Amino acid sequence: MTGPEHQAAPASVNEWLAYMESLHTADIELGLERVMDVARRLDCLRPAPLVILVGGTNGKGTTTALLSALLARQGMRVGVYNSPHILRYNERVSVNGDDISDDDLCASFAMVEAARGNTPLTYFEYGTLAALAWFRSRQLDACVLEIGLGGRLDAVNIVEADLSIVTSIGLDHEAWLGNSLEQIAYEKCSIARPGRFLVCGQPDAPARGQQTVEAIGGQWVARGQDYDISENADGSLELAFRPYADETVKMNWRLPQANIPPANVATAIQALALLGHLLPEQQVAETVQRLRVAGRLQRWQHASGLSLTLDVAHNEQAAAYLGSRGLQVNGILLGMLGDKAVEQVVQVLPVAPRWKLAGLQGPRALDVQTLKTRVQAGLAVAGREPELEGYETVMDAMQSLLDRGENGHWLVLGSFFTVEQALRFIRESNPDEKDSAWTSI
């Protein structure tokens, strides 16, 4: 190990994560030279014969999930890299839906430690290299890799990719990516590759997005131009897309109602069509209908009659999508981080008569009093005056739902941390899954 304070190698995943956090004081240090150098030593710049990059403000997780499910249905071994995780770090690295084991994860961290020498790495860079190195050793057919933050200077952007996706372009992480949609489009669309397609799921994307892709030498394919999707009154989907890379005449499909945003369904299908990996319509329809993604419109039902929808939405664009779904909710349970646009988020959420506000823990977290002040400011702009209750933690807010005998539908959202705590509450209050009061629906 590097440094006198770490003579013995970490013995567990948690010890490795603590060590990785201690290596570098900067949470996010932009620049790819260091991580590229270590990746070359690990020979992991091409982790599989087929590599897809997925970036975007919102929709990365669901698009990645559908891409990997459709590829796996073709008999392929598919590695997936996501971030952040919800309950366990291992969720970030998986093959065909099976998370990496603790032993393999620790071994991969050790490989990175041996390869990096004195090269400093951030927590995210370290984890990304460990994932790529493990994928490289798994004899995979494909990898679907989710960008962590932005794109241009994100550690995942070092790989040799066959196609890139930008699911959406919205305001988030402005301190790192810029305060304008044009600047954010530049950062995100810089994951394009010369001679390769970049599929953009944002209709009317800022012009700088296409300009960036074309300056790199990539080929721009955009929703609203090359492909599109609409939703019928019964929830079924009408999709029009380019069935082949060299075909501009669109093919039309009708798909069943999805449990993920229709735009992300369309973007994933268009991407695979361009790569020549499109399944027949019926098989795609079955996969779309079955797909469930943790923390994305995730439904739980309690024996008391209470039902929950859990969603990691934490910015205005994601909140507006929830507001557009016509969700009928009796209440909203909200916990958010301090660097998020709380006032804008609450204005576009579904209307609810009661809100439970929960404090989060950590350096970026909002305590309940500060959250309440900001929520009230946003609701006032929207002309809403729901009943507000405050709780120190998400666990406390969740417990209050049961203590008060709530039996309506509640929306739980605001952060990955909010959903994590809600899921932990469900698990801890029902350790025996065979006799659980909670049911996933």
C-alpha positions, -999 to +999 in steps of 0.1 A: +000+000+000+011+036-006+018+057+025+029+046+060-006+048+074-017+019+051+008-008+054-017-036+053-041-040+024-078-034+032-096-066+040-132-057+031-151-036+006-159-010+033-122-008+042-113-004+005-139+024+001-126+042+032-090+039+018-101+053-016-118+082+001-086+090+021-063+090-010-075+123-024-089+154-008-108+165-039-142+148-044-141+154-082-109+164-099-114+170-136-089+157-161-082+124-177-044+121-180-039+103-147-067+078-150-058+072-187-022+063-177-033+038-151-059+023-175-032+016-200-012-003-174-043-023-166-051-028-203-087-020-197-095+007-223-114-018-244-133-039-217-155-058-242-159-062-280-189-039-279-189-008-257-217+017-252-213+050-233-244+065-216-244+101-204-271+127-198-287+147-170-315+123-163-324+089-177-290+072-177-299+045-153-331+034-170-316+036-205-286+015-193-309-010-178-329-015-210-298-016-232-283-043-211-316-063-209-320-063-246-284-073-253-286-101-227-317-114-243-296-120-274-275-144-254-247-119-247-227-115-215-232-078-207-212-058-181-229-028-167-213+001-147-237+025-129-233+052-103-242+061-077-255+029-060-285+028-037-278+002-010-244-015-018-214-003-037-214-037-056-246-025-074-223-003-096-207-033-113-226-062-127-228-088-154-262-099-167-279-085-136-256-102-111-236-078-089-199-082-085-190-103-054-171-087-024-141-109-032-139-099-068-145-063-060-116-063-034-094-081-059-102-055-085-094-026-061-061-044-054-053-045-091-058-008-094-037-001-063-008-022-077-011-005-111-014+031-100+020+034-082+022+070-070-005+083-094-032+100-073-068+089-081-102+102-070-127+079-054-147+077-087-116+072-108-105+044-086-138+027-087-142+031-125-108+016-131-116-014-109-148-020-128-131-018-162-103-041-151-129-066-138-149-064-170-118-070-190-112-103-172-147-116-176-147-124-214-178-102-220-196-097-252-206-061-244-203-033-218-228-006-211-210+021-191-228+050-174-210+084-172-207+097-137-207+134-141-208+155-172-189+136-199-159+153-214-137+149-183-155+120-166-133+090-159-156+067-179-148+087-211-114+071-214-127+039-230-129+030-267-166+032-274-187+020-304-216+043-297-225+071-273-258+082-258-268+115-242-302+108-227-311+144-218-296+178-213-308+198-183-295+219-155-277+200-127-242+201-112-238+236-125-208+242-103-188+217-124-206+218-158-217+254-162-249+274-158-261+273-194-277+245-214-252+252-242-222+246-219-238+215-204-245+202-239-208+207-248-197+188-217-221+159-222-218+155-260-180+154-257-184+116-252-188+113-289-163+093-310-149+099-345-169+079-371-194+067-345-230+076-337-240+097-308-277+093-300-293+123-282-326+118-265-332+155-258-356+170-284-346+205-295-312+200-279-289+231-277-271+236-310-238+232-293-245+196-287-246+187-324-217+211-331-196+193-305-204+159-320-196+169-355-164+187-345-152+154-330-161+136-362-191+117-348-226+112-364-255+130-347-288+111-343-315+130-324-350+123-310-375+145-327-355+143-359-343+107-366-365+089-341-394+097-317-419+082-294-454+091-282-477+077-256-513+067-262-542+072-237-539+036-226-501+040-219-490+020-250-462+036-270-458+045-307-422+044-318-407+056-351-370+049-356-342+042-381-339+004-382-304+003-397-273+026-396-276+033-433-314+037-434-331+070-430-367+057-437-383+051-403-398+019-390-429+021-368-435-001-338-462-002-311-450-011-277-467-018-244-468+006-214-433+009-199-422+013-163-395+037-174-397+070-193-408+064-229-381+087-242-355+063-227-372+033-243-369+050-277-333+060-272-321+026-262-339+009-291-326+034-316-290+029-303-292-009-307-307-006-342-278+016-353-254-010-339-271-039-357-283-055-324-320-050-327-343-078-316-377-086-332-405-062-321-423-088-299-392-096-279-384-060-274-420-054-263-418-082-238-385-069-224-398-033-221-429-045-203-410-065-177-382-041-170-381-027-134-353-004-122-346+002-085-354+038-074-371+047-107-409+048-102-404+018-079-437+007-062-442-008-028-474-018-011-479-022+027-504-046+042-521-016+058-531-002+024-503+023+022-486+024-012-453+041-021-436+052-053-399+057-048-379+078-073-344+092-072-355+124-090-334+153-077-335+181-103-362+201-120-362+181-152-367+148-134-393+163-111-412+178-141-414+143-156-430+130-124-454+159-125-463+151-161-472+115-153-506+123-138-497+105-105-525+108-080-507+111-046-520+117-011-486+129+000-450+136-008-420+125+013-390+147+003-353+147+013-328+167-008-291+178-009-282+214-004-267+220-039-300+211-057-326+235-070-352+227-042-374+257-050-377+248-086-382+210-080-412+214-056-430+237-081-433+210-108-440+179-086-475+164-085-500+183-064-504+167-029-522+179+002-496+167+026-458+167+026-433+151+050-399+168+048-369+147+060-334+158+067-304+140+052-270+134+066-236+142+052-216+173+041-240+182+012-272+174+030-300+197+039-313+196+075-350+196+079-354+232+089-334+245+060-353+222+037-386+234+050-376+271+044-367+263+008-397+241+001-420+268+014-404+294-008-409+272-039-444+263-030-453+299-025-443+307-061-465+279-073-494+291-052-496+258-032-501+256+006-500+219+015-496+207+051-459+204+059-444+181+086-407+179+094-386+149+105-349+147+113-344+116+091-361+097+063-364+068+087-384+089+111-406+101+082-412+066+070-421+054+105-446+082+108-464+068+077-471+036+096-477+051+130-504+073+117-521+046+097-516+062+063-533+041+036-530+063+005-504+067-022-472+086-012-443+097-035-409+094-019-381+113-037-354+139-038-321+121-038-304+087-040-299+090-003-336+095+003-345+063-016-317+044+000-330+052+035-366+044+025-355+010+011-335+003+043-365+011+064-386-013+043-359-040+047-352-035+084-389-034+093-395-067+075-364-089+080-383-121+071-392-116+035-415-147+035-438-129+060-433-093+050-458-066+054-442-049+024-447-061-012-429-049-043-455-042-070 
